[in-house]
Structure formats: structure tokens, C-alpha cells
């Protein structure tokens, strides 16, 4: 299971790759749309990359709830914990 810091680092790399946002600007409280200027197509790419990286399933209805970087990190952690249970 990946640690919070590992997930945060990987997510920052993904957002950087997809949207060109500098890694150091990607913090837990940043909103994907408002702060990082991520459009819906880029968000789909980010979610897909997260699913691939952590072998997790993120249903479309849950993607709407991933408003901030912290939301996405917490979601991946929760799914990982549920898989181990």
C-alpha cells in the first residue's frame, strides 16, 4: 500500500505531465479546476493515470467529488485500505 506522501508525489507528477502545472504548486488544498486550471478532459487523464498507477477503480460519479488534490489522495488511500480489508 502506498503512503500518503507517495500518492501525493505521484499525483503531482501526473498533474505535471497532463497539465504542465509545476510540481511545487500542487499541494493538498489546491482545487483542480479553480487553482490548477484543470479542464474536464485533463481530469479524465489524471484519473485514468491514478487508476493505472495504483490499480484502483474510480467510478465516474466519484470523480465529481475529487475537487482538491487532498480529495484525490484521500480517495486513493480509502480504496487501498478497502482492498486490503
Secondary structure, 3 states (H helix, E strand, C coil): CCCHHHHHHHHHHHHHHHHCCCHHHCCCCCECCCCCCCCHHHHHHHHHHHHHHHCCCCCHHHHCCCCEHHHHHHHHHHHHHHHHC
